[in-house]
Amino acid sequence: METEVSPDRVILVGVQTDELGEDKFNYLMEEMVRLTETAGGEIVGEVTQKLPRPNNKTVIGKGKLEALAAQVELEEANLVIFLNSMSPNVNRTIEEELGVRVIDRVQLILDIFAMRAKSSAGKLQVELAQYEYLLPRITGQGTSLSRLGGGIGTRGPGETKLETDRRHIRSRIGRIKKELKQLEAHRERTRERRQSGRDFNIGFVGYTNAGKSTLLEGLTDSKTYVQDQLFATLDPLTRKMTIRGHNTFTLTDTVGFIEELPTELIYAFKSTLEEIRDVDLLVHVVDASHPARDMHEDTVMNLLRELKMDKIPMLVVYNKKDCLNKDLFTPTLHPSILISACSNSDIHRLKELIWQSCIELAESYTVSVQPEESDLLALYHQKTLVESLEFDEVKECYIVKGYRRTNHK
């Protein structure tokens, strides 16, 4: 009989520095609430402070730390999560002062990634990121690691693994990297086959919870994990899509981007995003109804530039139109379309726009096919986008007009 584990009682802490404006800081704190809830925590308090920069010893000021310790005791909290990143020494200092587990936003996101990873590659990438993040935090902790036995921020490497010496952990990191390299070689071969094929390859990107998975499900009539949660999708997911009777389109979903994405996570999931590095078209999905829409767009575009993917042709899909006043909506990125992923007519409109976008990237052709060459005629239908087929009475042959994907990579 399984005993039900009580959720962590969490107090969130954030320092608004000179680099963070009021709106951005408030949004990031609201996002911390969503992240904590996604990880399964129960928020029992929140502490914020304005400082030019985080205190180099305790992030927050001495007086605020004492107030936080009192609140931890009053609310019977067993976990404190900081918005601001912490060094291992600062992390240990605050834990000693508060007497409860303390983690930061990076470890919280890593924890959610550990929950979401399903494929062997995804799990290995999470484990690698966690070990590399936790390794400097193990030194000098000794038996205090027994506190890492369960709860938010502890998924992935278990207590026994973390208590072994650093040499063993480094050895495990080396083995994970070797396994990931083998998996990467396999993925590269798969990508090359896809690139050399007839299909138009389309990659989905967007801020987390923008509705990419719902859209993928609508476009491909396939069931994917769709939830109103941050990072509902983690592992790359590729599906076939049919437009105008042609099933020559593949869609690949990816992990959602997030503001202030920690460097550890960019590298940990580099291979996830590499799945779409060589696509013909990027579909950037934006939650049109979100109050921080502009920030979401900037986050995605900046990360695409960092990953050198900003030159790929892009179509922007403003999603969730049913949640906003369409008369007041003005798109900021182009070319774009405003839709609801839950509307069949909007899905049809989007498919037509994807068709037009792919045609603009394709090579047009006109060929003559003799009546007895039925196999060749079938091949054109199978391998290209046939737009028209007419029989020329004078030449006594079929005139086929259409578009074929160019191997531009």
Beta strands, then each sheet from edge to edge (+ up, - down):
strand 1: 9-16
strand 2: 42-50
strand 3: 79-82
strand 4: 101-104
strand 5: 200-206
strand 6: 237-243
strand 7: 246-253
strand 8: 281-287
strand 9: 314-319
strand 10: 336-338
strand 11: 363-369
strand 12: 385-392
strand 13: 397-404
sheet 1: 2+ 1+ 3+ 4+
sheet 2: 6+ 7- 5- 8- 9- 10-
sheet 3: 11+ 13- 12+
end
